Amino acid sequence: MTLDDFKTIYFWEWLHRLWGRLIGVAFAVPLAWFLWRRRVSPALLPRLAGLLVLGGLQGVLGWVMVQSGLSERVEVSQYRLVAHLGLAVLIYGAMLKVALGLLWPGGAAGPSVAGLRRGAAGILALVFVTLLAGGFVAGLNAGLTYNTFPLMDGRLFPAGYFQLEPWWRNLFENVTAVQFDHRLLAMTTLAAVLALWLAGRNHGPSPRSRHALDALLGVALLQVALGIATLLLVVPIPLAALHQAGALALFTAALVAHHMLAEAPAPARVPQLDEGSAALL
């Protein structure tokens, strides 16, 4: 590593730490103000306090993560990196869920829409797991190998998947297995989103729910395209960062769709009869 390389890493590390502290201030100061003005309801206070605590824990976890680098290895531990990433996404999701509940409180949904909502919950979990798998890809620099799609080194299932013992280490430490798992999860997610979108068209949820499902499908298609382009171009940093942003956008779209599907379907319109038709009946 050259001195210029270290300066670049130092700058992004410094900016990330500063930005994280600013987020804490931006959350805590308004919260204290609204508490003093008694603008926070008793039902909302535990959720906001929980978010503040999670933000503090995220700072501690970030410190634990950076402690794993530059001592026995140049990079930080991929396990701690993914833990830091996962908690950040969970905090973001919890904040978004609170905001959606304040803006659009859910209603009572019919049985068919309730089934769609369970499907959206499954997709949300799948997106989260796929995002974590992408963290292992980044932590191991796994995107710098097997830069073809859809095959890996000419094979549908790559050779060398089970190189490490015990077998479970391959899921987190084997570059070949980590990249394959991320690919498989991404395509499974896309298939699940497409199935939910088709089911939503047939069962007729509310108009806002249909818009949320349309957005979910659009973001999923875009994210898959970004992932394939990032892989084929051997991970250029701007495109890789855009792919990471796309992962969060897909998580957002899945969470919004899940929330919107709590709304009841729009009631069927009953045709109105004019006076002449009513008289004939």
GICORQUI-V426339 format. One record per residue. N is the residue number from 1. PSI is psi in whole degrees, -180 to 180 (999 if undefined). OMEGA is omega as a letter, one per 30 degrees, with the letter a starting at -180 (NA if undefined). D_LAST is the distance of its C-alpha to the last C-alpha in whole Angstrom. Layout:
N/PSI/OMEGA/D_LAST ; N/PSI/OMEGA/D_LAST
This chain:
1/127/l/88 ; 2/169/l/89 ; 3/-39/l/89 ; 4/-38/l/87 ; 5/-43/l/84 ; 6/-38/l/85 ; 7/-40/l/84 ; 8/-47/l/81 ; 9/-40/a/80 ; 10/-42/a/81 ; 11/-48/a/79 ; 12/-35/l/76 ; 13/-45/l/77 ; 14/-44/a/78 ; 15/-40/a/75 ; 16/-43/l/73 ; 17/-45/l/75 ; 18/-42/a/74 ; 19/-39/l/71 ; 20/-40/l/70 ; 21/-38/l/72 ; 22/-36/l/70 ; 23/-43/l/67 ; 24/-43/l/68 ; 25/-43/a/69 ; 26/-24/l/66 ; 27/-44/a/64 ; 28/-41/a/66 ; 29/-51/l/67 ; 30/-36/l/63 ; 31/-44/l/63 ; 32/-39/l/66 ; 33/-48/a/65 ; 34/-32/l/61 ; 35/-43/l/62 ; 36/-36/l/65 ; 37/0/l/62 ; 38/46/l/60 ; 39/1/a/57 ; 40/125/a/57 ; 41/154/l/55 ; 42/-32/a/56 ; 43/-30/a/54 ; 44/-26/a/54 ; 45/-46/a/58 ; 46/-36/a/59 ; 47/-42/l/57 ; 48/-40/l/59 ; 49/-38/l/62 ; 50/-39/l/62 ; 51/-40/l/61 ; 52/-41/l/65 ; 53/-43/l/66 ; 54/-37/l/65 ; 55/-40/l/66 ; 56/-41/l/70 ; 57/-33/l/70 ; 58/-37/l/69 ; 59/-42/l/72 ; 60/-42/a/74 ; 61/-35/l/73 ; 62/-39/l/74 ; 63/-42/l/77 ; 64/-37/a/77 ; 65/-49/a/76 ; 66/-22/l/79 ; 67/-19/a/81 ; 68/-5/a/81 ; 69/158/l/82 ; 70/18/l/85 ; 71/-65/l/87 ; 72/-8/a/87 ; 73/158/a/85 ; 74/-43/a/84 ; 75/160/l/80 ; 76/162/l/78 ; 77/132/l/77 ; 78/-28/l/74 ; 79/-46/a/73 ; 80/-34/l/73 ; 81/-46/a/72 ; 82/-36/l/68 ; 83/-43/l/68 ; 84/-43/l/69 ; 85/-46/a/66 ; 86/-42/l/64 ; 87/-37/l/64 ; 88/-44/a/64 ; 89/-40/l/60 ; 90/-40/l/59 ; 91/-46/l/60 ; 92/-45/l/58 ; 93/-39/l/55 ; 94/-40/l/56 ; 95/-44/a/56 ; 96/-38/l/53 ; 97/-41/l/51 ; 98/-44/a/52 ; 99/-43/l/51 ; 100/-38/l/47 ; 101/-32/l/47 ; 102/-37/a/47 ; 103/-45/a/45 ; 104/84/l/42 ; 105/139/a/42 ; 106/154/l/40 ; 107/-170/l/37 ; 108/124/a/35 ; 109/152/l/35 ; 110/172/a/32 ; 111/-41/a/34 ; 112/-42/l/34 ; 113/-33/l/35 ; 114/-37/l/38 ; 115/-40/l/39 ; 116/-38/a/40 ; 117/-37/l/42 ; 118/-37/l/44 ; 119/-40/l/44 ; 120/-35/l/45 ; 121/-40/l/48 ; 122/-40/l/49 ; 123/-40/l/50 ; 124/-44/l/51 ; 125/-39/a/54 ; 126/-41/l/54 ; 127/-41/a/55 ; 128/-44/l/57 ; 129/-41/l/59 ; 130/-39/l/59 ; 131/-42/l/61 ; 132/-39/l/63 ; 133/-37/l/64 ; 134/-31/l/65 ; 135/-39/l/67 ; 136/-36/l/69 ; 137/-45/l/69 ; 138/-41/a/71 ; 139/-28/a/73 ; 140/4/a/75 ; 141/37/a/74 ; 142/-16/l/73 ; 143/-8/a/71 ; 144/0/l/74 ; 145/165/l/74 ; 146/54/a/72 ; 147/54/l/71 ; 148/161/l/69 ; 149/138/g/65 ; 150/-10/a/64 ; 151/156/l/67 ; 152/110/a/70 ; 153/39/l/73 ; 154/8/a/71 ; 155/146/l/70 ; 156/-43/l/66 ; 157/117/a/68 ; 158/149/l/71 ; 159/151/l/74 ; 160/15/l/76 ; 161/-39/a/73 ; 162/61/a/75 ; 163/-30/a/78 ; 164/153/l/79 ; 165/139/f/79 ; 166/169/a/78 ; 167/-33/a/75 ; 168/-21/l/72 ; 169/-26/l/75 ; 170/-31/a/73 ; 171/-22/a/70 ; 172/-14/a/72 ; 173/-13/a/75 ; 174/118/a/75 ; 175/-43/a/74 ; 176/-49/a/73 ; 177/-40/a/70 ; 178/-45/l/69 ; 179/-41/l/68 ; 180/-44/a/66 ; 181/-41/l/64 ; 182/-41/l/63 ; 183/-48/a/62 ; 184/-43/l/60 ; 185/-39/a/59 ; 186/-45/a/58 ; 187/-34/l/56 ; 188/-40/l/54 ; 189/-46/l/53 ; 190/-43/l/51 ; 191/-40/l/50 ; 192/-40/l/48 ; 193/-43/l/47 ; 194/-41/l/45 ; 195/-42/l/44 ; 196/-39/l/42 ; 197/-42/l/41 ; 198/-42/l/39 ; 199/-37/l/38 ; 200/-34/l/37 ; 201/-36/a/35 ; 202/-31/a/33 ; 203/-8/l/32 ; 204/64/l/31 ; 205/-172/a/33 ; 206/158/l/33 ; 207/-40/l/34 ; 208/-34/l/37 ; 209/-39/l/38 ; 210/-41/l/37 ; 211/-40/l/39 ; 212/-39/l/42 ; 213/-38/l/42 ; 214/-44/l/42 ; 215/-39/l/45 ; 216/-45/l/46 ; 217/-42/a/46 ; 218/-44/a/48 ; 219/-38/l/51 ; 220/-44/l/51 ; 221/-43/l/52 ; 222/-41/a/54 ; 223/-40/l/56 ; 224/-42/l/57 ; 225/-41/l/58 ; 226/-40/l/60 ; 227/-44/l/62 ; 228/-43/l/62 ; 229/-41/l/64 ; 230/-41/a/66 ; 231/-49/a/67 ; 232/-31/a/68 ; 233/9/l/70 ; 234/48/l/72 ; 235/63/l/71 ; 236/138/a/71 ; 237/-47/l/71 ; 238/-41/a/69 ; 239/-37/l/66 ; 240/-41/l/67 ; 241/-38/l/66 ; 242/-37/l/63 ; 243/-39/l/62 ; 244/-41/l/63 ; 245/-37/l/61 ; 246/-34/l/58 ; 247/-43/l/58 ; 248/-36/l/57 ; 249/-39/l/54 ; 250/-40/l/53 ; 251/-41/l/53 ; 252/-47/a/52 ; 253/-38/l/49 ; 254/-40/l/48 ; 255/-41/l/49 ; 256/-44/l/46 ; 257/-42/l/44 ; 258/-40/a/44 ; 259/-44/a/44 ; 260/-27/l/41 ; 261/-3/l/39 ; 262/-16/l/39 ; 263/147/l/36 ; 264/149/l/33 ; 265/153/l/30 ; 266/134/a/28 ; 267/145/l/25 ; 268/139/a/22 ; 269/127/l/20 ; 270/124/a/16 ; 271/137/l/14 ; 272/133/l/13 ; 273/140/l/10 ; 274/175/a/11 ; 275/-37/a/10 ; 276/-43/l/9 ; 277/-40/l/6 ; 278/-36/l/5 ; 279/-38/l/5 ; 280/-36/l/4 ; 281/999/NA/0
